[in-house]
Amino acid sequence: MERKIGFYERYVKRFLDILCACLAIFFFWWLFLLIAIIVRIRMGKPVLFRQMRPGRMDRHGKEQIFALYKFRSMTEERDEKGELLPDAVRLGRFGKMLRATSLDEIPEVFNILKGEMSVVGPRPQLVKDLVFMDEATRMRHTARPGLTGLAQVRGRNAIVWEERLQWDLRYIEKVTFLNDLRIILETVKKVFIRSNITETNKELEVSIDYGDWLLATGKITQEEYDSGIRLAQAMMQEWNEKKPG
């Protein structure tokens, strides 16, 4: 898969990503520490949530899997059988606040420093989402995934999957400094200047994985869904076996 990559994306964007990540760590290290302490007190260990996500494609057209880091926003509460309770139960008031303000996302600046992510780009989805994407949709992976993106400022989880993915594809059509700056400013406005966090919490509650959405809407069969899940599990196992350390 190939697409035209302009001068800004090829030579400038990565430098700005590193600069922004370093500035964020320098000025907000105290916020990182404060949230980590609160998460440790309220939820225990681990403080960070680690999850495998598909990143940018390599030159062979294969997405590179990486470990994305967030602050934990859900407890480990289990039922009498030892099974984890539903996400909605484990996501308490503090977890909802972290997600509503996107403060759970800030450890991703270290993914940006490592070159796995960018400040702006298509949000990294789950590996189990990747396996259900067609080749046209996978074009979103020709760019580094972003801390924020066009789909996030156009509705986040409150818009259906088809719209979210279309916004991602629209973003990569023209990756420019001005477009990235607009998305960053809209993100700041959406997250920090909004007066009603309840609206954001509602967005969080309606989120559903891409494969589950395809199955629920009848776009794929149960057999296709089960096959995709098995493929995703195999991809994650392969990554775990290859990862250093």
N, C-alpha and C positions, 0 to 999 in steps of 0.2 A: 504494500500500500504506500502510495506516495502522494504528496501534495506540495504545492509551492510554498516555500518558507522564505519570508522576507528578511531584509537586513536586520531589522529590530529584533525579531524573534531569534535569529541565528547568532547575532553577535552582541546584542545589548541586554536583552531580557534577563539572561542568566546573571550578568553582573549586578543588575538592579535587584534581583532576587536575593543574592548574597548580601548586598548592602542593607536591604530592608530587614532581613533575618537578623543580621548582626545588630542593627539599631534596636530592633524589638527586644533582643536579649539584653542589651546594654541598659535600656531605659526601663524595661519592665521585669527585670530579674526578680524584684521584690514581689511582683504579682504572681509569678511562677511559684515562688517559694510559699507565699500565703495560701494559694489554692491547694498546693501539694499538702500543706499541713492540715488544712480543713478536710480535704478528702481522706487523709490518713486517720484523722480523729473520728470522722463520721462514718466512714466505710471500711476502714482498715486497709490491709494490703490486698493487692498491689495498688499503688497510687495511680499508675499509668495503665491504660487499656491498650493492648497491642493487637493489631489485626492485619492480616495479609490483604493487600489490595493490588490490583493490576495497575502498573504504571505505563510509562511511554514505551512504544514499540521499539525494538532494536532494528538493525538494518535488514534482518531476515523477516520482519513483519510479525514478530512475536512479542506480546506484552511482557514486560519485565515485572515480576512480582516483588513487592517490597513490604516491609513492616511499617504500618502507619501507627503513630502514637497519639493518644488523646488522654486527657484526664478522665478517670473513671466517673461515670455519672449514674451507674446503677449498682445496687447492692447485690450480695450473693445469697439472698434469701431463698430458701428451699422449702418444699412441702414435706409431709411426713414420709414420703418415699425417697427423699433426697434429690428430687428433681427441682431444677430452678423454676421459680415462680415466673409468670408472664412478665414481659418487659414493662408493661404498664404499671404493674404492682411494684416492681423493683426500682422504677424511676420515681423517686420521691420529690419533694419540693425543692431540695437543694440540687438534685440532678436536673430537674426541669429548668432551674435558674441558670445552671451552667450551660445547658444546651440553648436556651432562649437567647442568651447573651453571646453564644459561641465561645465562651471562655474555655470550654472543654477542648477546643480545637488548637489552642495556642502551642502545645508541644510539637505541633507539625512544623514549626519553624526549624526544628532540627532536621526534619525530612527535606525541607527546602535547602538547608545548608549542604546536605549530602547530595543534592542534585536529583533527588527522587520526585520532588514536587516543585511547583512554582507558586508565587503569590497569587497569580490569576491563571485560571485554566479550568477545564472540565473537572468537576469534583471526582475523586477516585471512588469508584463503586466497589462492590464486593466481587470476589472471584466468581461467586455463584451467579452474579449478574452478567459478568463477561461472557459466560458460555452460552447465554441466550441472545447475544447481540449478533445481528447480521454484519456482513462486511462493510456496508455503508455506515452503519452506526459505529463500528469499531474505528472508523477514521478519527473519532474523538481522541483516540489513544496515540495519534501521531504527534500530539502535544503533551508536555508534562502536565499531570493533573494539578489542580490548583487548590489553595487554601480557600479561595472564593472563586466564583465564576459567574458567567452571564445567567445561567439557570437559577443561581441562588438569589440574584437581585430581581429576577423576574417572577419569583413566586416560591422558590425553595420546594419543600415537600407538598405545598398546597396545590401544585399543578400536577397533572397526570404525567406518567412516565414518558409518553410520546412527546409531550411538549418539552419536558426537561432535556431529553436527548436532542431534540431539534435545536434548542437554544445552544447546546454544546457544539453542535455542528456549525451553527451560524457563527459562533465565536471564532472557530479555527479558520473560517473563510478569510478573515482579515484581522490578524493579530498585530495591533499597533500600540504604541505607547499611550496615545490619547484614549483608545478604547480601554486599555488596562487601567488607566487613571480614573476614568469614569466609573468603572466597575468597583474599584477600591472605594471611591467616594460614596457611591450608592450603598456599598456594604456597610460603611461606617454609619451612614444615615439610618439604614434599616435596622442595624443592631443596637446602636448606642443612643440614637436620638428619638427612637420610637417611644411613645408614651404608654402603649398598651402591650405588655409582654404576653398577655393572655392570647393574643392573636398568634404569636410565635409558638406558644405551647400547643395551640390547636394544629398548627402546621406539623409539629413533631409527632403528634398522635396519629395523623393520617398516613404516615409513611409506611410503605410496604415494599419489600424487595421486588426487583424487576421480574424475576422468574415467577414469584408468587402472583404478581399482578397479571402476567401473561396467562397463567393457569386460571386465575379467578375470572378473567374476562373471556376465556375460551379461545385465546389466540394460539395456545399450544395444548396438546393432549397430556394426560397424566403420564403416559409412557415417555413422551418427549421431555417432560419435566424431570422425571426420575433419571433419565439418561443424562440430562444436563447436570444434575446434582452429583451423579457419580463421576462425571468428567471433572467437575470443580474440585471434588475431594481428591481425585488423583493428581490434579495440578498442585494443590496445596501440599500434598504428601511429597511430591517430587521437589517442591521448593524447600520444604523442611529438611529433606535429605541432603540438598545441595548447599544450604546456607552455611556460612563460615561459623565455626564454634559450635 
